[in-house]
Amino acid sequence: MYYWLFFKKNGYLASPFVYDKADTFMDLFHTMYWADESGRYTAWNSVYPPLNFLVLKSVRWLMFGAAHESDAFNLRDAAQPFFLYVLAAYAVAVLFVFRDALWRDFTRPQRALVFVAVLLSPPILFTVERGNLIIFVLGFLALALSSLGWARALAIGMLINIKPYFALYLIAFVVTQRPKELISCTLMAGAIYILTGIVLDAQFLTFVTNLLQFSQEFSLFSPRELLGLPSSVSAFSTILRLYQYSGGTLSIAGFDIDAMATLIETVKWLTILALFIALWRVRACISVETTLAATTIAISNLGVWVGGYSFIFYACLVPIFCRLTYSKIYLACVCLIFAPIDAVVLFNESLGDSYSYLSGATVPVAFQLTAGALMRPVVNFVLLFVMTVEILTNRAFSMPGILKDTRLAIRRDDRLSPIATFQRNGFSRPA
C-alpha cells in the first residue's frame, strides 16, 4: 500500500526500486533483445547462461513473431499489450513455491496468507519491477527442496543454468560427502549448459570469462544502486571502497576506510567458511534439505553481484526454517526482510526532473536512503550467523519435526519418503 500511495502522489516508485525510473522492466527486455543478437557474449558481455536466452527467444517469438525492434527500449514499447500476461507469469512463478511435499505442515489458508504476503513483499515487487528472470528460480528451488533423485538433480541443474551462483550447492555436496548428489547434479547442469550453448551461440564459452569479470568488478554498480535493495554486507564495504576511490577520507574509532571495508569482508567470508566447516562436521546426520537451505543463505550473502533479488529465495525456505531449532529467529529475520521497512526514509537527495516509465511523465525524482537499505543486509548476515551456530552445535534437525514426519510417513505408508527409507534401512544417512 505504501508503494502504491507514493506512486500515486509522486509518479514514480519509491526506494528500494532503483533511482533510474525510466529503466522499469529492462532486465527482461535487454535480455530478450540480445536473445536474437549474435554479440550477446562478445559485445554485450552477458553473464546469463544460454538457457535464459533460449527461453526468451521463444517468448519473443510468441509475442512478436518475426518482427524485429532496433533496441531493447523499442522492444519494451512493443510489448505493452502483453504486460498483463507477463505480470501473471510472475505471480504464477510465486505459486510454484507452494509444493505440497514442502508445505505439508501448513493448511491451505496459511499457504494463501503466506502467498499474498510474499507476492506483495518488497523483494518480489523489486524483482517484478526490474523484470529479472530470477523469479523463475522459485519453482526449481522448491522442487530441489522437496524432491529426491533425478528430479532434484534436474532442479539444481536448471538453477545453475539460470543463476550460476547456485553452483555453490555442488561445493556443499562435496563438503557433506554426498557423491551421488554431486555427480548427478554436476552432470545435469553440465549437460544443460553444453546443449543449450550449442543450440544458442558458438561463443557460449565466453560466458565463463564474462562471469568471472562481473563478480570481480567492484565499481560495476553506483552507490545509489547498491543502496536500493542490498542483500549482502558487501554493499557497505563496496560503498566505502567507491568513496575512497573518489578521494574521500573517513576514520571511525581508529579505522580508516580501507580497514573498515577489509573488516566487513573478512567477517563475512570467515562466517561463510565457518558455515561450510559446520556442514562438514555434521555431514553424517544433516539432511539434504537443511544443507540446501544453509547454502542458499550463504549464496545471498556472497556479494553485491548476487543482488537483492536473492531475498525471494527465502519464500521457499520458510517450511525448512519452521523445522529447525532456532525457527523463531529465522522467521523473524525473514519477516523483517520481507516487510516494507523502506517506508522509513533516513535521507533524501533530489535528482532533478526525470522520465518515469510507469507514469509516462517527467517528474521530480529523489533518491531515498531507507531503513531497509541498512537493515536487510545486516539481518541477512544474522541469518547466516545463526544458521552456522545451529549447525555447529548439531541442532539443525528439530526432534519434534522428526517425530511428526515419522508419524506422517507411517500413516501414509509413503515408501518414497526419506523417513520411510530411514525406517526400512535402520540408522542410515538422511536422504
PyMOL commands that set and color helices and strands:
alter all, ss='L'
color gray80, all
select helices_A, chain A and resi 2-10+26-34+50-64+72-78+80-95+108-119+122-130+133-146+149-162+164-175+179-200+206-216+223-226+234-245+257-281+288-300+308-322+327-338+341-343+371-392+399-412+418-425
alter helices_A, ss='H'
color red, helices_A
select strands_A, chain A and resi 251-252+255-256+345-356+361-370
alter strands_A, ss='S'
color yellow, strands_A
deselect
rebuild
show_as cartoon
